[in-house]
Amino acid sequence: MDKLVPSLPTPLQLLTDDIISKAGIQLYIKRDDLIHPEVSGNKWRKLKYNLDDALRQGKDTLLTFGGAYSNHLYATAAAGKALNLHTIGIVRGEVANEKLSPTLVFCQSQGMKLVFISREEYKRRHDPIYIHELLHSFGNPYFIPEGGSSALALRGVGEMVEEVHAQSGIRPDYFATAVGTGGTAAGILSVGSNVIAFSALKGGDFLERDIQMLLENRQETGKLNLQTDYHFGGYGKWKPELLTFIRGFHNRHAIQLEQVYTAKMMFGLFDLMQKGFFKPGQIVVAVHTGGLQGLLPELRQM
């Protein structure tokens, strides 16, 4: 893991503006987007112990799942190259003659073998029998679930919570995070902290079940508040209103958000503040989960 040295602890910044002041809360942002130039944000945290386990087992290949714009595939490909491990990405949807996304182009540049499967087959990504057959067909590589969300991932994410406590001495009333597969939210909950989770997916109610499954019926966990109304059309989708918010947030706080995950979370947080969701004096830490390689070109000009 020496070739994947992170920049730790990542900064914890206090945000101030009129909306936050009116809500009467303290809002911090945990800058995990600065943890590593390629394996950024929650992806570094979630991959950390999975990669340790792969190396301990003597595996030379990693296999995982993701979509065409998957931050997880991007991070896994970069980590694999840094550790001299082969990587295989099982990608949702056939490419046919379509142009590869910038994310997948990067993955290929890092040596990742891309295997495209139908969306119907992709739905089997949690099926143990399917996974067993798939791994066997590729010579039994080390398997990392979609999004890196596994029991080992929870341990890495939990360390972020302790890092916040060590940096600031505070115990937030809530951590806020965007959610795709639920691993980051589950990791925070696993160490007893409360989470407001903002689904980046349309129809994200199922995420509550997935998060609880990752927690494996642990008794001492934080409380989950799942928000499903800030998806802006679904995964990988957005509306002009969200892009306007990204630009305004950057102008006020000099922090870049991206349109797939972090902007939806922060938009939701500011909306909840304006609706009186929080009690005056409460402390919230929003986790910047990185993913800036997927930023829209028109937002890179800011």
N, C-alpha and C positions, 0 to 999 in steps of 0.2 A: 504493500500500500504506500510505499515511500514516494512513488511517482504521482500520487493523488493527494498530496499534502494540501489541506484546506487552510483558508485564512480564518482562524478562530481566535477569540470569539467574534462573530459577526456583529456589526454595530447595532445598537438599540437606540433609535432616534425618537425623541418626543416631537409630536406634530402639534402645531397650533394654527388655528384660523377661526373665523367667526362662528362657523357651525359647531366646531368642537367646544368653543368657549360657551356658546349658548346652551349646549347640552350639559355643560358642567362636569365633563369627564376628563380623564387623562388618557390620551391615545398615543401609543407608541407603535413604531413599526420595526420589526425585527428583520434586518437587511440580509437575509440568507441568499439574496441574489448576488452577494459579494463573496460567497464562500469559496467558489472556484470558477475560473473562466469558462469551463466547458461542462463540468459536472456540477451544476449550480442548484441553489435552493434546496427544496425538500428532496430532490433527487440524490444529492450527495448523502444526505442523512439516511435516506431509505436504502441506498445501495451499500453503504459502509459495511454492515455486518453480513449482508449477502455475499459481497465480494470476499470478505475475510473467510467465510465458510467455504466458498468455492475453492479458494487457494489452499485452505486446510485439507480439503478433500482431494487435492491434486488434480482438479478438473482443468482442462485446457480450453473449454468452450462454454459460452453462456448462451442460453436461449430464452427469449422473452417475447411478449406481445405488445403491439401498439398500433395506432393509426398513422396516417400519412404526416400528421403534424405533432406526433408524440414527443413531448419533452423527455419522456422516459427512454424511448429508443435512442434519442440524441445523446443522452447522458451515458447510457449503457455502451453505446458504440465508442464514445470517447474514453470511458473507463477501461473498456476491453483493450483498446490500442495501447493505452498507457501501461497496462499490466501484462502486455503480450499474450492476451487471451483472444481466441477467436470468438466472434459474436454472430448470432443468428437472430434476425428480427422477423417474427411472424406478423405480417401487416394486414390489417383489415381492408378488404376491397381489392378487386383486380385492377391492374394498371392499364392493361391493353396497350393502346398507343398514346395514352395520356402522359404528359410531362411529369416527371417526379417532382415532389415538393422540395423546397430548399432543405427541409429537415432530412428527408430521405437521401438527398444528394450528399449531405454531410455524412450521414451514416455510412453510405458506400465509400466515401473518401477515407473513413476510419477502418475500412476493411469488413464492415458488417455485411453478411449475406442476407439479402432480403427475400423473403418467401411470401408471396401474395396469396391470400385465400379469400373465399367468398365471405360476404357478411353473414350468411347463414352459418357457415362453418365456424366463423369467428365467435359466434354465440356459445360455442362449446369450450371456450377457453378456461372455464372453471370445472369442466368435467374430468374427474380423475382418470377415467378409462381413456378418454381422448388424449389427455396429457401424456399418459404412459405410452400410448402407441406413437405419439409424435416424437417423444424423446428417444424411443427405441429406434425410430426411423433415421434419426440423426446421430446415432452412436452414443446415446445417453449423456448429453451435455448437462451442465448445471442449469436448473430451471429457476427463473425469477418471474413471479407472476406479473401480470399487467400492472403498470404503474409502480412496480417494485414493492407493492403492498403485501407484506408477509409478516409473520411474527417477528422475524429478525429486523424488519423495517421499523417496527414499533419501538424497539430498543434505541435505534439511532435517533428517531424523532424525539423520544422522551428526553434524550440528552440536551436537545435544544431548549426544552422547558427549564431544566436545571441551569443551563447557561444563562438564561434570562434572569433567574433568581440570583445567581452569583454576580451578574453584572450590576443589577439595580437594587437588590435587596427587597424587591416588591413581589407580592403574590397577586397577579392580576385576577380580577373578577372573571374575565374571559380572555381566552385566546381566540382570534378570528383567523380562519383559513378558507381558501377556496378548496373545493372538493371535486375530484374526478373519479378516483377509485376508493377513497376513504382512508388510505393508509396514514396520511398526515394527521387527520382528525383523530383516528384511533390511537396513534402514538401519543398525542397530547393527553387524551382522555385516560390512557393507561397509567399515567403517573399522577392522576388525581386532579387534573386541571379541567375547568369547564371550557367548552368549545362552542362558538357560533360558527357553523359550517355553511358555506355558500356554494350551492350546487352550480357547477358550470354546465350541467346537462339539463335538458328539458325533461320533465317527468322524473325528477331526481329523488322522489320519495323512497325508492328502493335502497338508497344509500344508507338510510338509518339501519336497515337490516344488515347490509354488508359491513358497516362499521361495527355493529355488535358482534358479528361473526368473527371479525378480526380480533376483537377483544377476548374471544374464547371464554365468555361467561365469567370474566374476572369480576370480583365482588367490589373492590375498592377502586372505582373509576370516577372521573369527573362527569358532569352532566352535559348532554349534547342538546344544542338547539340548532336544528337543521332548517335552513332557509332555502326555499326552492323557487322563489319568484324573481330571481335576478340572473337568469340564464341568457337573456337577450336573444332568444330564438333557439338555443341549444348549443351543444358542444362545437367549438370552432366557428360560432356565429356571433354576430354583433350588429349593433344598430348605430346610426350617426350619433345618437344621444350618448352612447358609451364612449365613442371616440372624442366627443367634445369634453366629456368628463376627464378622460386621460390627459388631454391637453391642459385643462384647467388645473388638475392636480399637479402636473409637472410644473406649471407656472408658479403655483403657490408654494410647493415643497421641494422642487428640484429633484424629484424622484420619478424614475420612469416605471410605469406600469405597462403590462401587455394585455391585449384584448381578450385572450382566451380564458385566463384564470384570475390574475391579481386585480385587474380593473373591476371585474364583476364583484369580487369580494369587497373592494373598497367603496364602490358605488353603493352596494348594499349597506355597508356600515354607516355611511353618511346619511342614507335614507332612513335607517333605523334611528339615528341620532335625532333627525328632524321630526320623527314620529313619536319621540319620547320613550323609546324602548329602554334606555339606560337611566339609572338613578344617578343624580348628581353625586360626584365624588368617586364613582366607580372607575376602575382602571382596566383598559383594554389593550392587549398587544396583538396587532395584526401581523401575520407572518407573510413576508414577501418571499414567495416560493420560487422566484427566478423565472425561467422560461423566456427570457428576453430575446433569445435567438429567433423566436417566432414572431417578433414584433412586425407589424405592418410597415412596409417601406415609407408610407407617408407620415408615420409617427417617428421614424428614425431621424427625421430632419429637425426635430425640436432641439 
